[in-house]
Amino acid sequence: MSTVSASEVTIRQNKKEDITFLLQFVEEEGWDWSMYDHLSHTRLDPNYLLVAEDKSGEPVGFCAVTKSAPDTVYVSSFIVRKDLRRSGIGRALWKAMVQRAGNQNIALDAVKGMVDWYKKNGLQFQTFRTFYHIFTITDDMKKSYASNYETIALSEEMWPALLAYDQYVYPNFDRTAILRAWFSGEDVHVAVAMDAGKIVGYGSIHKKPNNEYGLRNVFGDNEDVIQALLHDMVSGLQKGAVVHFFLLDEKRLPTYIKHSVKYEEAPVRMYSKVRIETNTARMWIATAHLI
Ligand SMILES: CC(C)(COP(=O)(O)OP(=O)(O)OC[C@H]1O[C@@H](n2cnc3c(N)ncnc32)[C@H](O)[C@@H]1OP(=O)(O)O)[C@@H](O)C(=O)NCCC(=O)NCCS
């Protein structure tokens, strides 16, 4: 591996073959990010990914800047190859990202060590914080479960009601394009909880490599709804499968997944120009990657 300084890198749009490098960098970092995330970002914004390349054209760093709404970009996958950090490559990527973002509101989920740096660099508002957890599927979790709530798979005709529910959590922000992008494809299942014909919550789970899964948004009227959704999404997985999720810091762990292991990594949602309000009363699991 060569040594590279900021003056020797060029920032460019990503190419298809770059993604194997990003997947490798992210795996080394231990992030909950996989091909599903790349495909979802791409559906939302095909040009979402900036790459820092060395003189040979090899990627040495990334910064995703996904156009997620008419005036909002979501910044993620800000990462530089481990052995090349602290030599200015990240700063060069950040500069290119700021130029791309222009006047738009920037949203991101900051790892703990970076919060002050982001604040210094214009991300002046903070909203919720989540804690990273994982759990393993046990025999107990596969048993049937009596709930007051029926859960069904999301179908096309349910979209208007699902988006209306989403507005309880994001009262001033339309997530139609975001949810359409993330709830597409074969690797994702979206469960909707119903009570007397009315939506009372929803959640999504997607498949990652190596018998691992990720929960993204799991929202609901109360903890019983969350339990019903979790049971719907994970009870059919193989014993031993591993599930990743980010629990809102103000929520306790639902009993069904109480054996989850908590990591200290607690990303903080930050914004540059406008705080996007989130009604966390109905939010249990929320993640980086989705505004
Ligand atoms: C964050 C990261 C992309 C920065 O890239 P880099 O090439 O090391 O950064 P640079 O050398 O260009 O430094 C840019 C600035 O980031 C700061 N910085 C770099 N790494 C930092 C860290 N771990 N914690 C706090 N600040 C950091 C530098 O002090 C510098 O500040 P300045 O511009 O005020 O002088 C890189 O360290 C990385 O890949 N980290 C692991 C992944 C990660 O945590 N990403 C952020 C997720 S929110």
The ligand as an SDF file (V2000), in Angstrom:
LIG
                    3D

 48 50  0  0  0  0  0  0  0  0999 V2000
  -13.2510   11.2180    9.8500 C   0  0  0  0  0  0  0  0  0  0  0  0
  -12.2910   10.9610    8.6840 C   0  0  0  0  0  0  0  0  0  0  0  0
  -13.0750   10.6770    7.4150 C   0  0  0  0  0  0  0  0  0  0  0  0
  -11.4200   12.1990    8.5040 C   0  0  0  0  0  0  0  0  0  0  0  0
  -10.5170   11.9580    7.4590 O   0  0  0  0  0  0  0  0  0  0  0  0
   -8.9520   12.3400    7.5840 P   0  0  0  0  0  0  0  0  0  0  0  0
   -8.3480   12.1960    6.2620 O   0  0  0  0  0  0  0  0  0  0  0  0
   -8.3590   11.5870    8.7130 O   0  0  0  0  0  0  0  0  0  0  0  0
   -9.1170   13.8760    7.9980 O   0  0  0  0  0  0  0  0  0  0  0  0
   -8.1110   15.0700    7.7570 P   0  0  0  0  0  0  0  0  0  0  0  0
   -6.7000   14.6490    8.0110 O   0  0  0  0  0  0  0  0  0  0  0  0
   -8.3810   15.7100    6.4450 O   0  0  0  0  0  0  0  0  0  0  0  0
   -8.6010   16.0260    8.9070 O   0  0  0  0  0  0  0  0  0  0  0  0
   -9.7950   16.7830    8.7650 C   0  0  0  0  0  0  0  0  0  0  0  0
  -10.2160   17.2560   10.1210 C   0  0  0  0  0  0  0  0  0  0  0  0
  -10.8350   16.1700   10.8140 O   0  0  0  0  0  0  0  0  0  0  0  0
  -10.2950   16.0970   12.1180 C   0  0  0  0  0  0  0  0  0  0  0  0
  -10.3360   14.6860   12.4790 N   0  0  0  0  0  0  0  0  0  0  0  0
   -9.8500   13.6660   11.7640 C   0  0  0  0  0  0  0  0  0  0  0  0
  -10.0940   12.5110   12.3960 N   0  0  0  0  0  0  0  0  0  0  0  0
  -10.7410   12.8240   13.5280 C   0  0  0  0  0  0  0  0  0  0  0  0
  -11.2520   12.0550   14.6070 C   0  0  0  0  0  0  0  0  0  0  0  0
  -11.1370   10.7380   14.6530 N   0  0  0  0  0  0  0  0  0  0  0  0
  -11.8560   12.7100   15.6010 N   0  0  0  0  0  0  0  0  0  0  0  0
  -11.9680   14.0610   15.5960 C   0  0  0  0  0  0  0  0  0  0  0  0
  -11.5130   14.8400   14.5850 N   0  0  0  0  0  0  0  0  0  0  0  0
  -10.9040   14.2150   13.5720 C   0  0  0  0  0  0  0  0  0  0  0  0
   -8.8870   16.6430   11.9690 C   0  0  0  0  0  0  0  0  0  0  0  0
   -8.3920   17.1270   13.1950 O   0  0  0  0  0  0  0  0  0  0  0  0
   -9.0790   17.7650   10.9770 C   0  0  0  0  0  0  0  0  0  0  0  0
   -9.5620   18.9260   11.6480 O   0  0  0  0  0  0  0  0  0  0  0  0
   -9.2970   20.3990   11.0520 P   0  0  0  0  0  0  0  0  0  0  0  0
   -9.8540   20.4070    9.6600 O   0  0  0  0  0  0  0  0  0  0  0  0
  -10.0790   21.2660   11.9670 O   0  0  0  0  0  0  0  0  0  0  0  0
   -7.8180   20.5850   11.0990 O   0  0  0  0  0  0  0  0  0  0  0  0
  -11.3540    9.7410    9.0170 C   0  0  0  0  0  0  0  0  0  0  0  0
  -10.6560    9.9920   10.1960 O   0  0  0  0  0  0  0  0  0  0  0  0
  -12.0590    8.4270    9.1430 C   0  0  0  0  0  0  0  0  0  0  0  0
  -12.2000    7.6970    8.1770 O   0  0  0  0  0  0  0  0  0  0  0  0
  -12.5050    8.0750   10.3870 N   0  0  0  0  0  0  0  0  0  0  0  0
  -13.2090    6.8340   10.6220 C   0  0  0  0  0  0  0  0  0  0  0  0
  -14.6020    6.9040   10.0540 C   0  0  0  0  0  0  0  0  0  0  0  0
  -15.4380    7.9590   10.7630 C   0  0  0  0  0  0  0  0  0  0  0  0
  -15.5110    7.9930   11.9680 O   0  0  0  0  0  0  0  0  0  0  0  0
  -16.1170    8.7910    9.9780 N   0  0  0  0  0  0  0  0  0  0  0  0
  -17.0030    9.8180   10.4700 C   0  0  0  0  0  0  0  0  0  0  0  0
  -18.3520    9.2360   10.6910 C   0  0  0  0  0  0  0  0  0  0  0  0
  -19.5060   10.4210   11.3230 S   0  0  0  0  0  0  0  0  0  0  0  0
  1  2  1  0
  2  3  1  0
  2  4  1  0
  2 36  1  0
  4  5  1  0
  5  6  1  0
  6  7  2  0
  6  8  1  0
  6  9  1  0
  9 10  1  0
 10 11  2  0
 10 12  1  0
 10 13  1  0
 13 14  1  0
 14 15  1  0
 15 16  1  0
 15 30  1  0
 16 17  1  0
 17 18  1  0
 17 28  1  0
 18 19  1  0
 18 27  1  0
 19 20  2  0
 20 21  1  0
 21 22  1  0
 21 27  2  0
 22 23  1  0
 22 24  2  0
 24 25  1  0
 25 26  2  0
 26 27  1  0
 28 29  1  0
 28 30  1  0
 30 31  1  0
 31 32  1  0
 32 33  2  0
 32 34  1  0
 32 35  1  0
 36 37  1  0
 36 38  1  0
 38 39  2  0
 38 40  1  0
 40 41  1  0
 41 42  1  0
 42 43  1  0
 43 44  2  0
 43 45  1  0
 45 46  1  0
 46 47  1  0
 47 48  1  0
M  END
$$$$
